[in-house]
């Protein structure tokens, strides 16, 4: 059984500064806004801002002028109005994210999950950080506006995952072989659960060329990460709802700790869930 996804939502508001608190705290909303503005300005140097984003930049530029007022105990009416306007604009951008993700490719993208975590086409995990108004996917963090740089990066990532070689029977055999190798190292019997991160790590090493084994440097490394494994596992579960091989059945569970689990869309459940543990068990006892 795979545990259901749970989410928490909310906007991080301003907290009254305590005595001796660091002025550049990562939780300080003013510093977060200034960081976000700096990111937008950097992007705008190479890409034109859409009208919606240009308006957001104009509002955020007022942060510098009102920083002292917002940090003091005597918060000005203008400062409160600025914060409310920024929140309103950012909330509108956040609400639009699922629709924009769905339109990233000409033929459309299947978006599963709810904020802050989305799965695109069963393969790419997109995490929304509302506190910092940013999105993280494929090892990249970008501000939620302007949209064009995000869209380009998503298209590149999805294209890479779609082009990943995949044969259900071969992947299933490799998955079982990797599992047998890991439990042998552990000195455990078939049926023992193995953390999904160890499975991904072993598959990544198995993909490497002889050149990498002689010289394990980045130039010789063949990329294989969580998105690659998620894409292959999703395709397997689509083509083979109850994977089994050599009298053994594949079992995926969440485990008690989801910190290192794999977030994915599970076809059999019809929703997103965490996969933290992998095991193969005898079909007769399944």
C-alpha positions in Angstrom: 0.0 0.0 0.0 1.3 3.4 -0.9 0.6 6.3 1.4 -1.4 9.2 0.1 0.1 12.6 -0.6 -0.5 15.3 1.9 0.2 19.0 1.4 0.3 22.2 3.3 -0.4 25.5 1.8 0.0 29.1 2.9 1.7 32.5 2.4 4.6 33.4 4.7 3.8 36.8 6.2 5.9 39.4 8.0 7.0 38.6 11.5 7.9 41.3 14.0 11.7 41.3 14.4 13.0 40.2 17.7 15.9 41.9 19.5 19.3 40.8 18.1 17.7 39.1 15.1 20.0 39.0 12.0 18.9 41.6 9.4 19.5 39.2 6.5 17.5 36.3 7.8 16.4 33.8 5.1 12.9 34.1 6.6 12.8 37.8 6.4 10.1 38.6 3.7 11.8 41.8 2.7 15.0 40.0 1.9 13.0 37.3 0.0 11.3 40.0 -2.1 14.6 41.7 -2.8 16.1 38.4 -3.8 13.2 37.7 -6.1 13.4 41.2 -7.6 17.1 40.7 -8.3 16.4 37.4 -10.1 13.7 39.1 -12.2 16.1 41.9 -13.2 18.8 39.5 -14.1 16.5 37.6 -16.4 15.1 40.8 -17.9 18.6 41.7 -19.2 18.3 38.8 -21.7 14.5 38.4 -22.1 11.7 40.8 -22.4 9.3 40.9 -19.5 5.6 40.2 -20.1 3.2 42.9 -19.0 2.1 41.0 -15.9 5.7 40.5 -14.7 6.7 44.1 -15.6 3.9 45.3 -13.2 5.2 43.0 -10.5 8.7 44.4 -10.9 7.4 47.9 -10.7 5.7 47.1 -7.4 8.7 45.2 -6.0 11.0 48.1 -6.8 9.3 50.0 -4.1 10.6 47.6 -1.5 14.0 49.3 -1.4 12.5 52.7 -0.6 10.3 51.2 2.2 12.7 48.7 3.7 13.4 50.8 6.8 9.7 51.4 7.4 8.8 47.8 7.0 11.5 46.7 9.5 10.6 49.2 12.1 7.9 48.8 14.7 6.0 51.7 13.2 5.0 50.1 10.0 3.6 52.7 7.6 0.3 52.5 5.8 2.1 52.7 2.5 4.3 49.7 3.5 1.3 47.6 4.4 -0.3 48.5 1.1 2.8 47.5 -0.7 2.9 44.1 1.0 -0.8 43.5 0.2 -0.3 44.4 -3.4 2.8 42.1 -3.8 0.9 39.3 -2.1 -2.1 39.7 -4.4 0.1 39.7 -7.5 2.2 36.7 -6.4 -1.0 34.8 -5.5 -2.4 35.4 -9.0 0.9 34.0 -10.5 0.8 30.9 -8.2 -2.8 30.2 -9.1 -2.0 30.2 -12.8 0.9 27.7 -12.5 -1.0 24.5 -13.2 -2.7 25.9 -16.3 0.7 27.2 -17.6 2.4 23.9 -16.9 -0.3 22.1 -18.9 0.3 24.4 -21.9 4.1 24.1 -21.9 4.1 21.7 -24.9 2.1 22.2 -28.1 0.2 19.0 -27.5 -0.4 19.7 -23.9 1.2 18.3 -20.7 -0.6 16.1 -18.2 -0.3 17.7 -14.8 -0.9 15.6 -11.7 -0.7 16.6 -8.0 -1.5 19.7 -6.1 0.6 22.5 -4.8 3.4 22.6 -3.9 4.2 19.5 -5.9 3.3 18.6 -9.4 4.2 15.7 -11.7 4.3 16.4 -15.5 3.6 13.6 -17.9 4.4 11.1 -15.2 8.0 12.0 -15.2 9.1 15.5 -14.2 8.7 16.6 -10.6 8.1 20.4 -10.2 8.2 21.8 -6.7 6.7 25.2 -5.9 8.3 27.2 -3.1 5.6 29.8 -2.3 7.8 31.4 0.5 10.4 32.3 -2.1 8.2 32.6 -5.1 10.2 30.1 -7.1 9.9 26.7 -8.8 12.5 23.8 -8.7 12.7 21.1 -11.2 15.5 19.0 -12.9 18.0 20.5 -10.4 17.1 24.1 -11.4 15.4 26.8 -9.3 13.8 29.7 -11.1 11.5 32.6 -10.0 7.9 32.0 -10.9 8.0 35.0 -13.3 8.7 35.7 -16.1 7.2 32.5 -17.5 9.2 32.0 -20.7 12.5 30.9 -19.1 10.5 28.4 -17.0 8.7 27.1 -20.0 11.9 26.7 -22.1 13.5 24.7 -19.2 10.5 22.5 -18.7 10.3 21.8 -22.5 14.0 20.8 -22.5 13.6 18.6 -19.4 10.4 16.8 -20.7 12.0 16.3 -24.1 15.0 14.7 -22.5 12.8 12.3 -20.4 10.6 11.4 -23.4 13.7 10.5 -25.4 15.0 8.2 -22.6 15.3 4.7 -23.9 12.8 2.3 -22.4 11.8 -1.3 -22.8 9.4 -2.6 -20.1 10.8 -6.1 -20.0 14.4 -4.9 -19.9 13.7 -2.3 -17.2 11.8 -4.9 -15.1 14.7 -7.4 -15.4 17.2 -4.7 -14.5 15.1 -3.6 -11.5 15.0 -7.2 -10.2 18.7 -7.7 -10.8 19.5 -4.5 -8.9 17.3 -5.5 -6.0 19.0 -9.0 -5.8 22.4 -7.3 -5.8 21.4 -4.9 -3.0 19.9 -7.5 -0.6 22.9 -9.8 -1.2 25.1 -6.9 -0.1 22.9 -6.5 3.0 22.8 -10.2 3.7 19.0 -10.2 3.6 16.5 -12.6 2.0 14.0 -11.8 -0.8 11.2 -9.8 0.5 13.4 -7.3 2.4 12.6 -3.7 1.7 15.3 -1.5 0.1 15.2 2.3 0.2 14.4 3.7 -3.2 17.4 6.0 -3.2 19.7 3.0 -3.1 17.9 1.5 -6.1 18.3 4.7 -8.1 22.0 5.0 -7.1 22.7 1.4 -8.2 20.9 2.0 -11.5 22.9 5.1 -12.1 26.2 3.3 -11.6 25.1 0.4 -13.8 24.5 2.9 -16.7 28.1 4.2 -16.7 30.5 3.4 -19.4 33.9 1.7 -19.0 35.5 5.1 -19.5 33.7 6.4 -16.4 34.8 3.4 -14.4 38.4 4.1 -15.3 38.0 7.9 -14.8 34.9 8.6 -12.7 34.7 12.3 -13.7 31.8 14.5 -14.8 32.9 14.4 -18.4 32.4 10.6 -18.5 29.2 10.5 -16.5 26.0 9.5 -18.1 23.2 11.4 -16.4 20.6 9.3 -14.5 18.6 10.8 -11.6 15.3 10.7 -9.9 13.4 12.1 -12.8 14.9 9.4 -15.1 13.9 6.6 -12.7 10.5 8.1 -12.1 9.8 8.3 -15.9 10.9 4.7 -16.4 8.9 3.4 -13.4 5.8 5.3 -14.5 6.0 3.8 -18.0 6.4 0.3 -16.4 3.4 0.8 -14.2 1.4 2.0 -17.2 2.2 -1.0 -19.4 2.4 -3.5 -16.6 0.0 -2.6 -13.7 1.2 -5.6 -11.6 4.8 -6.2 -12.5 6.2 -9.6 -11.8 9.2 -11.7 -12.9 10.7 -15.1 -12.1 7.9 -15.8 -9.6 8.4 -12.5 -7.8 6.2 -9.5 -7.7 7.3 -5.9 -7.4 6.0 -4.0 -4.3 6.3 -0.3 -3.8 5.5 1.3 -0.4 5.9 4.8 1.1 7.7 3.8 4.3 7.6 5.9 7.5 9.9 8.7 6.2 9.1 10.5 3.0 12.1 12.9 3.1 14.0 10.7 0.6 11.1 9.0 -1.0 10.2 9.4 -4.7 7.2 11.6 -5.4 5.3 10.3 -8.4 1.9 9.7 -10.0 0.9 6.1 -9.3 -1.5 4.8 -12.1 -3.1 2.1 -9.9 -4.1 4.7 -7.3 -5.0 7.4 -9.7 -3.1 10.0 -7.7 0.3 11.1 -6.6 2.0 9.4 -3.7 5.4 8.7 -2.2 7.5 5.6 -3.0 10.1 5.2 -0.4 10.7 1.4 -0.3 11.1 -1.2 -3.0 10.8 -5.0 -2.4 10.2 -8.2 -4.4 8.0 -10.8 -2.8 6.9 -14.3 -3.8 3.8 -14.2 -6.0 2.2 -17.1 -4.0 2.4 -15.1 -0.8 1.5 -11.7 -2.4 
